Amino acid sequence: MGVFVFLPLVLPLTAWPVARLAEQRLHPRTATRLLTAVAAVMALCSTVCLALVMVVGTAQLPGNPLPDGWSDPEVRAAVPYDEVVGKAAIPALCAVVLVSARALWRHGRVRRRAHRALAGLPGTAVAVLPDDVPYAYALPGGGRRDRVVVTTALLDCLEPAERRALFAHERAHLAARHHRFLLAVRLAALANPFLRPLRTAVAYTAERWADEEAAKTVGDRRAVATAIGKAALVSRGTPVATLAGLAAPGPVPRRVAALLGPAPAVRTWPSVFTSVGLAAWAAAAGTAVSAMSSANAAVTMFLILRAAAPL
């Protein structure tokens, strides 16, 4: 394997330029899908390589349940600096598993509690809560259980056209399943901290995607921009980062400014002769190298272990 086993751990750095440029130069739907795919693949590859390095570290621990052949010098020689990085990979991988499991558990708990809180209300697509705290968010439930949750306090702050924009925005979140994109990049950033810029970028582009869909639905970009501005001033956002909402934390002024301008052009892939195109190809190349490195490391480790500990 050599040093190639470490490449997936640092290759997310190649995606930093596109994370920044995609927010500004790509259609938000394209940017969200591209950045989420890059983050998910790179996080998976880095976790696989971390697990492979951990095998070497675990084999050195006294009393481990692994076959004796796994401690063979040939196995340890497959990873450079095996004594240091092997043992360091054990707590690192344990931390990744624990924080990812905690994030999934918390996400599921929030959704379950939100659905239980709405159990006594009519089973309509929109749940209006009599609450003095202004907030709104899209609550996914799968098909007919998808609901838009909004409080009377927030509705009272909006004009009729702005209310239509609010509902169109939240429905766009549900229709495009934005919570899945947000959860995927959140888990990716937990698996590899170098992917945090992509998580921040997707949180913004997902909101912009819903903004554009809402503007297309209501036919008034200014009304959507006004609704976002008002909601951001009075709302507390959403109960968890993976639940999308009109006033989600982030650069609201940039969203408003984008809505006051022309609609972005829809492109499936940027031209290579642009800065965002070069950044996208660099990220794609980094993702491909990461996938090949992790696959090569996994196959090499499997063959070495098979030779060292034959069944």
ABEGO torsion letter per residue (X at the ends): XEAAAAAAAAAAAAAAAAAAAAAAABBAAAAAAAAAAAAAAAAAAAAAAAAAAAAAAAAABBGBABBAAAABAAAAAABBGAAAAAAAAAAAAAAAAAAAAAAAAAAAAAAAAAAAAAAABBBBABBBBBBABBBBBBBBAEEAABBBBBBAAAAAABBAAAAAAAAAAAAAAAAAGAAAAAAAAAAAAAABAAAAAAAAAAAAAAAAAAAAAAAAAAGBAAAAAAAAAAAAAABAEBABAABBBAABBEBAAAAAAAAABBBBBBBABBBAABAAAAAAAAAAAAAAAAAAAAAAAAAAAAAAAAAABBX
